[in-house]
Amino acid sequence: MISVSGRKWEEKKTNQNLIEKLKQDYNFSDILSKLVLSRKFDPTELSTIDNDLDLNNVFLKNSDFEKSVALLSNSINNQENICILGDYDVDGSAATSLFIRFFESIKHPFFYYIPDREKDGYGATKKLFQKLILKNPDLIIMVDCGSTSNEAIDFLNQNKIKSLVIDHHEIDKPYPRANAIINPKKDTGYIEYDYLCATTLVYFFLDALSQKIKSKINISDYLIYVLLATVCDVMPLRKLNRLIALEVLKDFDIKKNLAINELFELSEKKNKLNINDLGYLIGPILNAGGRLGKSNYASQLLSSDDLDIVNIKSIELIKLNNRRKEIETLILDEIDFQTIEKENNNVIIYYNPNINEGLIGIIAARLKDYFNKPSIVITNSNELLKGSARSVYGYNIGRTIKNSLNKEIIIGGGGHNMAAGFTLKKNNLKDFKDFVLKDFSETHTSLNHTFLYDAKVSSHAFNTDFLIDIKKLEPFGTGNPEPTFLIQGLKVIKTKILNNKHISLILKSQNGFSIKSISFNSVNNKVGEYLLNYKNELNVLGQINENIWNNKKTLQLTIRDVIL
């Protein structure tokens, strides 16, 4: 069925026999059984529902972790000078802050560096190492970068500087000749964990290291940073990530983390911190520094227990994020979405020489969300071009960028399934576009642009018991989206426009049941047009959730789409 927004919607297919088995084996309700089945929950994930499972370090016997622990413990014993090199996004900043806190706890000499997006470019490069070795490091630890830095690491080897890479980006043979590499994408037996972000890997590494050297740091105090990085790096909230999320959210006291508490309070949020706040509130603020020339602000904030520093850096990052929002709006207003749509390519490749390079990732994400296609945004960067890519499920954009690097179409870059960044020469732009489109056509005839809803439900399902069942699947996020339901035969009886963007409304079913609803950012689109003006019955696709305002909870339907 086609919606008013032009999307094709279908109900997710599930096997009724398997639904009945889940109901019998786990005592699940019909809807809960259908939801976990459509999500393909494995036995461990099923066990997390209504149960409290322990979070264990699954890497204690892993050879890459053991080799890396031995490398760093020897450096610590020998009092070597250690450099931490992190990426400028939330994942890199959070991972770096874990190392900062660890080294400070054991009072070991170290320094860290977060590259400037514009001056240094992405990742671990020879040019950057030529600068860093002036501080005489004995060991450089690369976090959230380094997997494609073969030349740069060869340079370190030539200068007798040891190196450790802890990363989750695409990596191919020949691997960089680092002293040790932790990356699940290597062919060394733990590829099943390739959905983990760098901060998660650093967390488990430091846990193992702390056990070996008998450090007194309680690394679990910073598990919130792991969840923060997981959400912000768009990693799936499934399997081990789901266990981490449940562990954090179970008893997290925001007051015990100065940085997150300060950002939350300064944002004047009234509700209790939830997982959406990490992705949509805290994450963008932390990322703003890396986007607008203050790349080390996030690490400074996350690694500090000094209230004055935390307050100053929080205020500065919030100001930068507000500036980012203003610039982003101006850029989006200039984009001709209709022209892009008419080109009808399977991958959106948008070149604008005037976009601030710190914002190309955000613009790529907006294009991806709008068109539901992999999207790449490219801009000028001095004598070169810089690009950022965001993908949809089913297309590994990191692999595509890595392949283009191998073929020397681009001069640098890396990424993972859902996101990537790269640099290329201006005269290679057409070759790059041709390569990406050809790569897509050879690996995917097309992506499935059909949108799926979980189930058709009656308006009577709009009750607290139904919501309790849905909430058993939390936390929702990438890989475990909030369930979408189809409710038929509704009439709009009352509407109110909020902030010139959103529509608050009351829907009424044929039997007189009223549903309080909201449609976000819909005033100027087709969904909003029908909600405001259509007088006949319509069918609504949306999520049943809990609206919390001033600590008061009410049921609410968040409308995603409308079908006449």
N, C-alpha and C positions, 0 to 999 in steps of 0.2 A: 504493500500500500504506500501511496505517495502522500507526503505531508504538504502543508501550505508552504513550507520552506523549501520544497523540492527534493527532500530526502526520501529515500526508499527505506521503509521499515519492515522488518520481519521478526516474528517471535523466535527466540532461541529454541532449537530442537533438543528435546531430552527424551530418554527412554523411560516409559512409564514403569516397566518391570524393575529397573534399577532404582527408580524413585521409591517404589514399594519396599525394596530391599533395605534402602537407607533408613526408611521410616521404622522398619522392624529392627534393624541392627543397632541403630543409634537413638531410637526414640525421638527422631526429628519430626517436625510437622511437614505437611505436604509441600508448602512453599519453601521451607528451609532446605528440604531434600532436593527440590528442583534447582535451587540457587547454587548449592555446593556441587551438584552434578554438572551444571552448565559451566562452572568455573574449573572443573576437573581438579578439585581438592584431593591431594594425596592423603594416605592414612595419618601422617603426622599432623597435617593441617586439619583434618577431621577431628583429631584428638584435642586440638586447641579449643574447640567449641565446647563450652561448659566445663573445661578442665584447665588447670594451671600447670603448664609444663616448664621444666627448668631449661634455662639457656646455657648450653655447654660450648666450650671451645672445641670445634670439630677439627681444628688444624694442628693439634698438639703433636700428632705423629706424622704430619706432612713433611716430606723431605725438603721442599723449598723453604718452608717456615723454619725447620730445624737448622738449615744452612744459614739462613738470614739471622736467626737468633745467635748462632755461634759467631758470625761475623761481627755483629754489633756488641755482643758481650765482651769479645776480645778487645774491641776498640775502647770500650768503657774501662776495662781492666788496665789498658795501657795509657789511659788518660789522653786519648787522641782528640784532636779538634774536629768537631763534627758539624757539617752544614746540612740543613734541611731545605730542600727546594720543593715548594708546593705550587700547585696551579692557583689561578686567581679567582676561581669560582668557589661556591660554598663547600663542595667536596674537598677541593685542595686546601682551602683555608681551615676547615674543620680537622682534616687529617694532620695538617701542620700544627695546629693548636694542641692536639693530643701529644705530639712529640715534644712540643715546648714544655707542656706541663710535666711530662715524664722526665726530661732532662733537668728541669728545675727542681723536681722532687729529689733527684739523686745528686744534685749540685755538680753536674758534669758540664765542662766547657762546650759551648755550641753557639752557632748563629743560624739564622734562617733568612730565606729570601723568597718573596712572592714576586714573580715577574710583572713588570708593567706591560699591559696589553699592547700599547702603542709603541713604546720604546724597545721592549725586549721580544715581543711576539709571544707565540704559544710554546710552552714546554721547555724541555732541556735541550739547549742548542750549544754548539761549540762557541759561538760568539758570547753567550751568557757565561759559560764556564771560564772563558778567558778573563772575565771580570771577577768571578767568584774565587778563582785560585789565588788571587792577590791577597786573600785573607788566610792563606795557608791551611786549608782544610786537609785532614788526613783521610776523611771519608765524607762522601756526599750521598745523602739519602734523598731520592726522588720520589715524591708521593703524588699520585694522580697524574703522572707524566713519566716519560722516559722509555716507553715501550717501543718507540720508533727512533730513538736517539742514538743510533749505531755510531755515527761519525763523532758525535759529542762525547760518548763514553770511550771511544777509541782515543780521543784527545786526553781524557783523564788518565787512561792507562799509560799513555806516553809520558805523562807527568807524574806517574807513580802515586796516583790518588785513587783510593778504593771507592767503589760505588755499590749502592743498593737501590733497586727499583721496586716500589710497591705500587702497583697500578692495575687498572681494569680495562684499559683501552685495547683496541685491536693490536695484535703482535704477530709477526710472521718470522719464520726462519730465513736467514740466519738471525738468531736472537742477538740483541746487544751483548757485548762481552763484559757485562757487569760482573762483579764478584758474586752477587746473588740477585735473583729476580723472583718476586712474588707476583704472579699474574695468572688467574684461573684460565685465561685463554691460551696459555701454553699447553703443549701436549704432554703434560707431566702428571695427569691422573686426577685433577680436580676441576675439570671443565664443567661439572654439574653446578659449580658455584660461580659461573661467569656472570650471574645477575647481581653480584655484590659490588658496591661502590668502593672506592679507594679507602674511605674512612673506616668502613667495616673491616677491611683487610688489615689496616693499621691497628685498629682496636684489638683484634684477635692476636696480631703479632706482638703488641705491647703486653698483652695478657700473658702470652707464653714467655716473653723476655723477663717480665717481672717475676714470674715463678722461678725462672732459672737463676737470676741474680738476687732473688729474695728482696726485691724492692718493696717498700712499704706503701707505695701509691695504690689507691683503690680505683683501678681503671674503670670499674663499673659506675663510678660517680659521673662519668662523662658519656654514658651510653646514649644520652639524649642527643649528643653530637652525631652519633652514628645514624640515628633515625632522621635527624635534620638533613644530613647529607644524602641519605637514601631517598627521601622525598624530593629534595631539590634537584637531585641528579636523575630524576624520573626512573628510578629503579623499581622493579615490581615488588609490591608488598605481599609477597608469597614466600612459602617455605621458610628458610632461615630469617629472611627479612620480616616475615610475619611474626615469628617468635620474638625478634628484637623489638618490634613495635609493641607487641602485647606486654613485654617485660617493662618497657619504658612507661607506657601509659597506665600500667597497673597502679603504680604508687609514686609517680613523678611529682615532686614538690618543686614548683617553679621558683619558690623563694630561695632554694638552695643553689640556684644557678644565676649568678649576678647578671650575666650578659643577656640571657633570654628574658629574665624577669624585667630588666630595665627596658629592653626593646618593647616588650609587651605593655608595660605600664605607660611608656611614652606614647604608644599608639592608642592609648585610652580605650583599650578593649575591656568590656564588661564581663565577658564570659570566661569560663575556665579554659586554659590553653588546650586546643585540640590539634589533631594532625593536619587539618586544613590550614590552621594558623602557621604551621611550620612552612608549608609550601607557598602560601599566598600572602603571608604577612612578613614573617621573619626572614625567609629565604631571599625575596627581592631586596630587602633592606641590606642584608649582608653582601649580596652580589653587586650592589650599586657602587661600592668602592672600586671593585675590579673593572667595572664598565666605564667609570668616569675618572680614572687616573689616580685613585687611592687604593691600590691593590692590596696593601698590607693592613688596612684598617680592620677587616673582618678577623684576621688571625690575632691582631692585637687585642681586639675586643673579647674573642672567645677564650683567649689564654690568660686573661687578667682576672685577679681577685681584688684589684684596687678599685674601690667604688668611684673615685674621681675619674680615673682613666675610662672605666666602663661607661660612665655618664657622658663624658666628652665624646668618645668614639661613637656611642649610640646616637647622640644628637647629630653629629656630623654625617653619619651614614643615613639617617632619616632625611636630612636635608638633601643629600645626594640622590636618594631614591625619589624624592619629590621632583627634583630637577629632571631625573630620568623619565618620570611619567610625563612631564610637560613636553620633553623632546620627542618621546615616543608617540604622543598624540599628534604632534605636528607631522611626523614622518608618515603615520598611517593615513592622515587626511590627504596626503599627496599621492598615495598609491591608487592607481586606476584598477580596481578589482575586476571590473567588467572586461577590460582589455586582457588581463591575465587569464580570466575564465575562458575567453574566446580562443586563446591559444591552445587550451585543452591538452596540455602536456601531462603525462603521468607524474612527472616531477616538476614542481614549481621552481624555476631558477630566475631570481629577480636581481638585476644589477642596477644599483643607483650609486654613482660615485660620491654623492654628498652625504650619505648616512654616516653618523658617528659610529666608528667601528666597534665601540663598546656596546652598541645596541643592536647589532645585526642578528645576534642570537635570539633576542626577544622578538624582533620583527619576523624572523623565520618561524618562531613558535606561533605567532599570530596568524601568519599565512597558512601554516599547517593546520591550525584549528579551523580556519575559515573554509579551506578547500578540502580538508580531510585527505591531504596528499603530502608526501615528503616535500619539504620546502627548503630552498637554499637561498640565502641573501648574500650578495657580494658588494663590497664597496672599495674605494680607493684607499690605499695606505702608503703614503709617500710614493715611491716609484713602483710599488707592487699592488696587488689586489688581495684583500682578505675576505674570507667567506665563513659563514656559519650555517650549519644544517640541522634541521630537526625532522625526525621521521615519524611514521606511524607503524603500528604493529604489522609485522610481516615483511618489512624491508630494512635490512641492516645497513644504515647509512655509513656507519663507521667502517665497515668492510669496503664499501664503494670508495670512500676517501683513501683508505689504505691502498687499494688497487690502483687508484690514480697516481698515488705517490710512487708506487713500484714501477709504473710506466713513465715516470718523470713528467707527467702532465702538470702536476703541482710540485712545488719545491719544499713543502713541509705541511704536516697536518697529522691528525689522528682523531679517534673517536670511539664510540661504542654503538650498540644497536640503535639507540634513539637520538643521538646527537653527535656532532663532529665539528671540527674547525680546521681551517687550512689557509695556506698562502700560495699564491700563484703569480706568474708574470702576466702583465697586461695582454701581451700578444698571444697568450695561451687560453684566453677566455672562451673563444669559440670551440677549441679542441676539448676544453673541460666540459662544456655544455653537451657537446656531441657524445663524449665518453659516458657521462652520467645517464643520458637518455638511452643510449645503446645498452649500457649495463643493466638498466631497469628492464628494457624490453627483452633482454636475453634471460634474465632471472625471474621476471614476473610478467606474464602476459598482461595482467592488470591487477590492481589491488581491489579487494572487495569493498566497494563503497556503500554497501548495504548496512544500515544501522540496525542493531539488534536490541529488542527489549526482552525482559526476562519472563514476563507472564501477563496475561490478561486477568484483571481482578475486578471484583465488584466494588462499588463505592462503600459498601459495608466493611470492606477490608481496611478501611481508613480508621483504624482504632489502635489503642495502646498495645494490645496483645500482638497484633501483626507487626508493629514497630519493634517490639522486644525480640521477635524472631529474626527480623532483618538485622538488628544491631549485633546479633551473635556472630555475624560475618565481619564485623569491624576489626581493624581499621580499614576503611576504604581508601583506594588510591590506585596508582598504576598497577595493572595486572589483576586488580580486584575492585572493579568500579562499583559505585553505589548502584543498587538495582534500579532498573527502569521498568515501570509498569504502564500498561494501557488501561485506562478507565473510560468506558463508553457512555454515550447518551447524557452528556452534561450541558447545562446552560449557564452562561455568564449572567449573574444577577446584580453584581456590584463591582465597580472598578475604581482604582485610585492610582494616579501616576506619582511615583516617588523619585525625587531628585532629577526629574526630566529623563530618567533612564529606565527605571523598573516599573512593573505593573503589579500592584497588589489587588487581589480580586477574590470574590466568593463564587464558587461553582455549586450548582444544585443538580442532583440526580433526578431521574424520573420519579423515584419514590419519595422525593422531598428531602434527601440527605444533603446537608450543606458541607462543603469542603473549602477551608481557608487555603488560599494558594498565592504563589508569587511567581512572576516571570522576570528573570533578571536580564537587563540590557536589551530589552525587546521593544522599546518605544518606537524605534525607527526601523523595525524589520517586519517581515510578513507575519510572524507569530503574534507580535504585538498588535498589528493591524486587525487581525481577526478577533483577538481577545477583546479589543476595544469596540469593535463595530459589528461583529457577527451576531445575529439575533436568534438563529436556529440552533438545534442541538449539534454538538461537536464532540469529538473523541480526543482525549488528552493523554500525552505521554509525559511521564515525569517520575520524580522520586518522592517517596513518602519519608519525611524526616521530622526532626524535632527542631523547632525554632526556640532559641534561648535569648530572651531579652530582659535585661535587668534581673537575671536569675529566675525568671518565670518561663516555664516550659509549655509550649503548645504544639500540637500536631500541625504540619503544614505540607502541602503538595508543591514541590518545586517543578514548574512546567518546563519541559525541554522542547516540546513540539506539539503541533495541533494537526489533527486529521479530520476533515469534514465528513 
